[in-house]
Amino acid sequence: MKKNCIQNIIIHVPDNMDHHSLSNKINKFHVDVIERRLNDSNLSAKEKIAVIDRILESLKSRQHEDTIK
């Protein structure tokens, strides 16, 4: 039996919402998910650092004018 996993997240926000406050909440959520997944993995410290480095490289490659797409 396949384990349940999140496949897609859709965020609905009102037009007058402060997007910076939402951004901080989303960032914190992602950090928590990454941290939990790394802690649950059987990776060594070096491997965990390599995973984090790849995430950062991916984010930097998608960054355009201070916005990550």
Jmol script that loads the backbone (N, CA, C; Angstrom):
load data "model"
ATOM      1  N   MET A   1       0.843  -1.176   0.000  1.00  0.00           N
ATOM      2  CA  MET A   1       0.000   0.000   0.000  1.00  0.00           C
ATOM      3  C   MET A   1       0.889   1.239   0.000  1.00  0.00           C
ATOM      4  N   LYS A   2       0.549   2.197  -0.854  1.00  0.00           N
ATOM      5  CA  LYS A   2       1.332   3.419  -0.979  1.00  0.00           C
ATOM      6  C   LYS A   2       1.046   4.363   0.180  1.00  0.00           C
ATOM      7  N   LYS A   3       2.112   4.953   0.709  1.00  0.00           N
ATOM      8  CA  LYS A   3       1.981   5.916   1.795  1.00  0.00           C
ATOM      9  C   LYS A   3       1.423   7.233   1.253  1.00  0.00           C
ATOM     10  N   ASN A   4       0.517   7.855   1.983  1.00  0.00           N
ATOM     11  CA  ASN A   4      -0.040   9.144   1.573  1.00  0.00           C
ATOM     12  C   ASN A   4       1.063  10.193   1.509  1.00  0.00           C
ATOM     13  N   CYS A   5       1.007  11.021   0.479  1.00  0.00           N
ATOM     14  CA  CYS A   5       1.975  12.101   0.375  1.00  0.00           C
ATOM     15  C   CYS A   5       1.326  13.301  -0.316  1.00  0.00           C
ATOM     16  N   ILE A   6       1.812  14.464  -0.001  1.00  0.00           N
ATOM     17  CA  ILE A   6       1.296  15.697  -0.590  1.00  0.00           C
ATOM     18  C   ILE A   6       1.773  15.764  -2.028  1.00  0.00           C
ATOM     19  N   GLN A   7       0.851  16.010  -2.933  1.00  0.00           N
ATOM     20  CA  GLN A   7       1.205  16.106  -4.341  1.00  0.00           C
ATOM     21  C   GLN A   7       1.109  17.538  -4.856  1.00  0.00           C
ATOM     22  N   ASN A   8       0.253  18.340  -4.253  1.00  0.00           N
ATOM     23  CA  ASN A   8       0.064  19.694  -4.738  1.00  0.00           C
ATOM     24  C   ASN A   8      -0.491  20.562  -3.613  1.00  0.00           C
ATOM     25  N   ILE A   9      -0.046  21.796  -3.565  1.00  0.00           N
ATOM     26  CA  ILE A   9      -0.544  22.744  -2.572  1.00  0.00           C
ATOM     27  C   ILE A   9      -1.065  23.959  -3.318  1.00  0.00           C
ATOM     28  N   ILE A  10      -2.274  24.345  -3.024  1.00  0.00           N
ATOM     29  CA  ILE A  10      -2.865  25.543  -3.616  1.00  0.00           C
ATOM     30  C   ILE A  10      -3.193  26.502  -2.481  1.00  0.00           C
ATOM     31  N   ILE A  11      -2.689  27.707  -2.589  1.00  0.00           N
ATOM     32  CA  ILE A  11      -2.911  28.709  -1.552  1.00  0.00           C
ATOM     33  C   ILE A  11      -3.838  29.778  -2.111  1.00  0.00           C
ATOM     34  N   HIS A  12      -4.943  29.999  -1.440  1.00  0.00           N
ATOM     35  CA  HIS A  12      -5.894  31.038  -1.833  1.00  0.00           C
ATOM     36  C   HIS A  12      -5.754  32.208  -0.864  1.00  0.00           C
ATOM     37  N   VAL A  13      -5.487  33.380  -1.418  1.00  0.00           N
ATOM     38  CA  VAL A  13      -5.300  34.563  -0.573  1.00  0.00           C
ATOM     39  C   VAL A  13      -6.199  35.682  -1.066  1.00  0.00           C
ATOM     40  N   PRO A  14      -6.677  36.518  -0.156  1.00  0.00           N
ATOM     41  CA  PRO A  14      -7.469  37.681  -0.575  1.00  0.00           C
ATOM     42  C   PRO A  14      -6.579  38.710  -1.273  1.00  0.00           C
ATOM     43  N   ASP A  15      -7.176  39.530  -2.097  1.00  0.00           N
ATOM     44  CA  ASP A  15      -6.429  40.525  -2.868  1.00  0.00           C
ATOM     45  C   ASP A  15      -5.703  41.534  -1.986  1.00  0.00           C
ATOM     46  N   ASN A  16      -6.259  41.847  -0.825  1.00  0.00           N
ATOM     47  CA  ASN A  16      -5.667  42.881   0.024  1.00  0.00           C
ATOM     48  C   ASN A  16      -4.715  42.320   1.085  1.00  0.00           C
ATOM     49  N   MET A  17      -4.316  41.085   0.973  1.00  0.00           N
ATOM     50  CA  MET A  17      -3.449  40.459   1.984  1.00  0.00           C
ATOM     51  C   MET A  17      -2.000  40.901   1.796  1.00  0.00           C
ATOM     52  N   ASP A  18      -1.294  41.053   2.909  1.00  0.00           N
ATOM     53  CA  ASP A  18       0.126  41.388   2.886  1.00  0.00           C
ATOM     54  C   ASP A  18       0.908  40.141   2.469  1.00  0.00           C
ATOM     55  N   HIS A  19       1.492  40.163   1.281  1.00  0.00           N
ATOM     56  CA  HIS A  19       2.180  38.985   0.745  1.00  0.00           C
ATOM     57  C   HIS A  19       3.471  38.670   1.484  1.00  0.00           C
ATOM     58  N   HIS A  20       4.068  39.658   2.136  1.00  0.00           N
ATOM     59  CA  HIS A  20       5.297  39.399   2.888  1.00  0.00           C
ATOM     60  C   HIS A  20       5.022  38.528   4.114  1.00  0.00           C
ATOM     61  N   SER A  21       3.908  38.741   4.778  1.00  0.00           N
ATOM     62  CA  SER A  21       3.583  37.908   5.933  1.00  0.00           C
ATOM     63  C   SER A  21       3.287  36.478   5.495  1.00  0.00           C
ATOM     64  N   LEU A  22       2.623  36.325   4.359  1.00  0.00           N
ATOM     65  CA  LEU A  22       2.358  34.996   3.821  1.00  0.00           C
ATOM     66  C   LEU A  22       3.665  34.315   3.424  1.00  0.00           C
ATOM     67  N   SER A  23       4.554  35.065   2.819  1.00  0.00           N
ATOM     68  CA  SER A  23       5.847  34.527   2.397  1.00  0.00           C
ATOM     69  C   SER A  23       6.624  33.969   3.583  1.00  0.00           C
ATOM     70  N   ASN A  24       6.623  34.690   4.689  1.00  0.00           N
ATOM     71  CA  ASN A  24       7.329  34.213   5.888  1.00  0.00           C
ATOM     72  C   ASN A  24       6.730  32.920   6.405  1.00  0.00           C
ATOM     73  N   LYS A  25       5.410  32.808   6.380  1.00  0.00           N
ATOM     74  CA  LYS A  25       4.748  31.590   6.842  1.00  0.00           C
ATOM     75  C   LYS A  25       5.073  30.410   5.937  1.00  0.00           C
ATOM     76  N   ILE A  26       5.069  30.643   4.637  1.00  0.00           N
ATOM     77  CA  ILE A  26       5.384  29.573   3.686  1.00  0.00           C
ATOM     78  C   ILE A  26       6.838  29.149   3.847  1.00  0.00           C
ATOM     79  N   ASN A  27       7.740  30.110   3.986  1.00  0.00           N
ATOM     80  CA  ASN A  27       9.152  29.784   4.169  1.00  0.00           C
ATOM     81  C   ASN A  27       9.361  28.938   5.414  1.00  0.00           C
ATOM     82  N   LYS A  28       8.724  29.317   6.507  1.00  0.00           N
ATOM     83  CA  LYS A  28       8.850  28.566   7.762  1.00  0.00           C
ATOM     84  C   LYS A  28       8.314  27.148   7.577  1.00  0.00           C
ATOM     85  N   PHE A  29       7.200  27.014   6.866  1.00  0.00           N
ATOM     86  CA  PHE A  29       6.625  25.693   6.601  1.00  0.00           C
ATOM     87  C   PHE A  29       7.621  24.818   5.840  1.00  0.00           C
ATOM     88  N   HIS A  30       8.234  25.378   4.794  1.00  0.00           N
ATOM     89  CA  HIS A  30       9.182  24.602   4.005  1.00  0.00           C
ATOM     90  C   HIS A  30      10.407  24.209   4.822  1.00  0.00           C
ATOM     91  N   VAL A  31      10.887  25.113   5.634  1.00  0.00           N
ATOM     92  CA  VAL A  31      12.029  24.800   6.496  1.00  0.00           C
ATOM     93  C   VAL A  31      11.676  23.651   7.437  1.00  0.00           C
ATOM     94  N   ASP A  32      10.492  23.704   8.022  1.00  0.00           N
ATOM     95  CA  ASP A  32      10.051  22.634   8.922  1.00  0.00           C
ATOM     96  C   ASP A  32       9.951  21.295   8.205  1.00  0.00           C
ATOM     97  N   VAL A  33       9.416  21.309   6.982  1.00  0.00           N
ATOM     98  CA  VAL A  33       9.287  20.063   6.216  1.00  0.00           C
ATOM     99  C   VAL A  33      10.662  19.497   5.873  1.00  0.00           C
ATOM    100  N   ILE A  34      11.556  20.343   5.392  1.00  0.00           N
ATOM    101  CA  ILE A  34      12.902  19.885   5.033  1.00  0.00           C
ATOM    102  C   ILE A  34      13.623  19.357   6.261  1.00  0.00           C
ATOM    103  N   GLU A  35      13.528  20.075   7.364  1.00  0.00           N
ATOM    104  CA  GLU A  35      14.190  19.637   8.594  1.00  0.00           C
ATOM    105  C   GLU A  35      13.654  18.287   9.057  1.00  0.00           C
ATOM    106  N   ARG A  36      12.350  18.124   9.040  1.00  0.00           N
ATOM    107  CA  ARG A  36      11.741  16.855   9.472  1.00  0.00           C
ATOM    108  C   ARG A  36      12.163  15.707   8.559  1.00  0.00           C
ATOM    109  N   ARG A  37      12.142  15.951   7.249  1.00  0.00           N
ATOM    110  CA  ARG A  37      12.515  14.900   6.302  1.00  0.00           C
ATOM    111  C   ARG A  37      13.984  14.508   6.456  1.00  0.00           C
ATOM    112  N   LEU A  38      14.849  15.477   6.688  1.00  0.00           N
ATOM    113  CA  LEU A  38      16.264  15.160   6.891  1.00  0.00           C
ATOM    114  C   LEU A  38      16.478  14.396   8.188  1.00  0.00           C
ATOM    115  N   ASN A  39      15.768  14.800   9.241  1.00  0.00           N
ATOM    116  CA  ASN A  39      15.896  14.088  10.517  1.00  0.00           C
ATOM    117  C   ASN A  39      15.381  12.659  10.433  1.00  0.00           C
ATOM    118  N   ASP A  40      14.356  12.431   9.612  1.00  0.00           N
ATOM    119  CA  ASP A  40      13.788  11.089   9.460  1.00  0.00           C
ATOM    120  C   ASP A  40      14.593  10.207   8.508  1.00  0.00           C
ATOM    121  N   SER A  41      15.496  10.807   7.760  1.00  0.00           N
ATOM    122  CA  SER A  41      16.266  10.037   6.782  1.00  0.00           C
ATOM    123  C   SER A  41      17.417   9.304   7.468  1.00  0.00           C
ATOM    124  N   ASN A  42      17.975   8.373   6.752  1.00  0.00           N
ATOM    125  CA  ASN A  42      19.137   7.627   7.256  1.00  0.00           C
ATOM    126  C   ASN A  42      20.427   8.171   6.666  1.00  0.00           C
ATOM    127  N   LEU A  43      20.421   9.434   6.306  1.00  0.00           N
ATOM    128  CA  LEU A  43      21.590  10.045   5.683  1.00  0.00           C
ATOM    129  C   LEU A  43      22.620  10.448   6.728  1.00  0.00           C
ATOM    130  N   SER A  44      23.890  10.446   6.302  1.00  0.00           N
ATOM    131  CA  SER A  44      24.952  10.930   7.177  1.00  0.00           C
ATOM    132  C   SER A  44      24.919  12.460   7.179  1.00  0.00           C
ATOM    133  N   ALA A  45      25.695  13.044   8.065  1.00  0.00           N
ATOM    134  CA  ALA A  45      25.747  14.509   8.137  1.00  0.00           C
ATOM    135  C   ALA A  45      26.231  15.110   6.816  1.00  0.00           C
ATOM    136  N   LYS A  46      27.236  14.477   6.194  1.00  0.00           N
ATOM    137  CA  LYS A  46      27.741  14.969   4.912  1.00  0.00           C
ATOM    138  C   LYS A  46      26.671  14.895   3.838  1.00  0.00           C
ATOM    139  N   GLU A  47      25.905  13.826   3.820  1.00  0.00           N
ATOM    140  CA  GLU A  47      24.847  13.673   2.832  1.00  0.00           C
ATOM    141  C   GLU A  47      23.736  14.698   3.048  1.00  0.00           C
ATOM    142  N   LYS A  48      23.414  14.971   4.303  1.00  0.00           N
ATOM    143  CA  LYS A  48      22.400  15.981   4.604  1.00  0.00           C
ATOM    144  C   LYS A  48      22.858  17.360   4.136  1.00  0.00           C
ATOM    145  N   ILE A  49      24.130  17.655   4.340  1.00  0.00           N
ATOM    146  CA  ILE A  49      24.681  18.938   3.885  1.00  0.00           C
ATOM    147  C   ILE A  49      24.618  19.019   2.368  1.00  0.00           C
ATOM    148  N   ALA A  50      24.902  17.899   1.687  1.00  0.00           N
ATOM    149  CA  ALA A  50      24.837  17.872   0.221  1.00  0.00           C
ATOM    150  C   ALA A  50      23.408  18.120  -0.260  1.00  0.00           C
ATOM    151  N   VAL A  51      22.416  17.570   0.429  1.00  0.00           N
ATOM    152  CA  VAL A  51      21.013  17.789   0.072  1.00  0.00           C
ATOM    153  C   VAL A  51      20.659  19.267   0.224  1.00  0.00           C
ATOM    154  N   ILE A  52      21.066  19.859   1.330  1.00  0.00           N
ATOM    155  CA  ILE A  52      20.792  21.281   1.561  1.00  0.00           C
ATOM    156  C   ILE A  52      21.486  22.137   0.509  1.00  0.00           C
ATOM    157  N   ASP A  53      22.722  21.787   0.158  1.00  0.00           N
ATOM    158  CA  ASP A  53      23.440  22.526  -0.892  1.00  0.00           C
ATOM    159  C   ASP A  53      22.703  22.453  -2.226  1.00  0.00           C
ATOM    160  N   ARG A  54      22.168  21.277  -2.560  1.00  0.00           N
ATOM    161  CA  ARG A  54      21.421  21.130  -3.814  1.00  0.00           C
ATOM    162  C   ARG A  54      20.147  21.965  -3.798  1.00  0.00           C
ATOM    163  N   ILE A  55      19.480  22.003  -2.660  1.00  0.00           N
ATOM    164  CA  ILE A  55      18.272  22.830  -2.539  1.00  0.00           C
ATOM    165  C   ILE A  55      18.627  24.297  -2.768  1.00  0.00           C
ATOM    166  N   LEU A  56      19.694  24.756  -2.128  1.00  0.00           N
ATOM    167  CA  LEU A  56      20.114  26.151  -2.284  1.00  0.00           C
ATOM    168  C   LEU A  56      20.509  26.457  -3.726  1.00  0.00           C
ATOM    169  N   GLU A  57      21.234  25.536  -4.383  1.00  0.00           N
ATOM    170  CA  GLU A  57      21.608  25.734  -5.785  1.00  0.00           C
ATOM    171  C   GLU A  57      20.364  25.835  -6.668  1.00  0.00           C
ATOM    172  N   SER A  58      19.395  24.983  -6.399  1.00  0.00           N
ATOM    173  CA  SER A  58      18.165  25.002  -7.174  1.00  0.00           C
ATOM    174  C   SER A  58      17.429  26.327  -7.002  1.00  0.00           C
ATOM    175  N   LEU A  59      17.347  26.797  -5.768  1.00  0.00           N
ATOM    176  CA  LEU A  59      16.671  28.077  -5.513  1.00  0.00           C
ATOM    177  C   LEU A  59      17.404  29.234  -6.183  1.00  0.00           C
ATOM    178  N   LYS A  60      18.735  29.216  -6.108  1.00  0.00           N
ATOM    179  CA  LYS A  60      19.511  30.289  -6.726  1.00  0.00           C
ATOM    180  C   LYS A  60      19.363  30.283  -8.241  1.00  0.00           C
ATOM    181  N   SER A  61      19.276  29.100  -8.834  1.00  0.00           N
ATOM    182  CA  SER A  61      19.152  29.023 -10.291  1.00  0.00           C
ATOM    183  C   SER A  61      17.791  29.515 -10.773  1.00  0.00           C
ATOM    184  N   ARG A  62      16.785  29.480  -9.889  1.00  0.00           N
ATOM    185  CA  ARG A  62      15.440  29.934 -10.254  1.00  0.00           C
ATOM    186  C   ARG A  62      15.177  31.367  -9.818  1.00  0.00           C
ATOM    187  N   GLN A  63      16.158  31.997  -9.186  1.00  0.00           N
ATOM    188  CA  GLN A  63      15.976  33.357  -8.684  1.00  0.00           C
ATOM    189  C   GLN A  63      16.106  34.363  -9.821  1.00  0.00           C
ATOM    190  N   HIS A  64      15.175  35.286  -9.862  1.00  0.00           N
ATOM    191  CA  HIS A  64      15.180  36.344 -10.877  1.00  0.00           C
ATOM    192  C   HIS A  64      14.683  37.632 -10.228  1.00  0.00           C
ATOM    193  N   GLU A  65      15.547  38.637 -10.158  1.00  0.00           N
ATOM    194  CA  GLU A  65      15.199  39.928  -9.552  1.00  0.00           C
ATOM    195  C   GLU A  65      14.621  39.762  -8.148  1.00  0.00           C
ATOM    196  N   ASP A  66      15.332  39.051  -7.287  1.00  0.00           N
ATOM    197  CA  ASP A  66      14.970  38.831  -5.883  1.00  0.00           C
ATOM    198  C   ASP A  66      13.689  38.020  -5.685  1.00  0.00           C
ATOM    199  N   THR A  67      13.214  37.362  -6.724  1.00  0.00           N
ATOM    200  CA  THR A  67      12.026  36.517  -6.619  1.00  0.00           C
ATOM    201  C   THR A  67      12.384  35.147  -7.152  1.00  0.00           C
ATOM    202  N   ILE A  68      12.003  34.113  -6.418  1.00  0.00           N
ATOM    203  CA  ILE A  68      12.259  32.746  -6.860  1.00  0.00           C
ATOM    204  C   ILE A  68      11.032  32.238  -7.585  1.00  0.00           C
ATOM    205  N   LYS A  69      11.258  31.774  -8.794  1.00  0.00           N
ATOM    206  CA  LYS A  69      10.134  31.288  -9.609  1.00  0.00           C
ATOM    207  C   LYS A  69      10.177  29.791  -9.718  1.00  0.00           C
TER     208      LYS A  69
END
end "model"
wireframe off; spacefill off
backbone 0.3
color backbone group
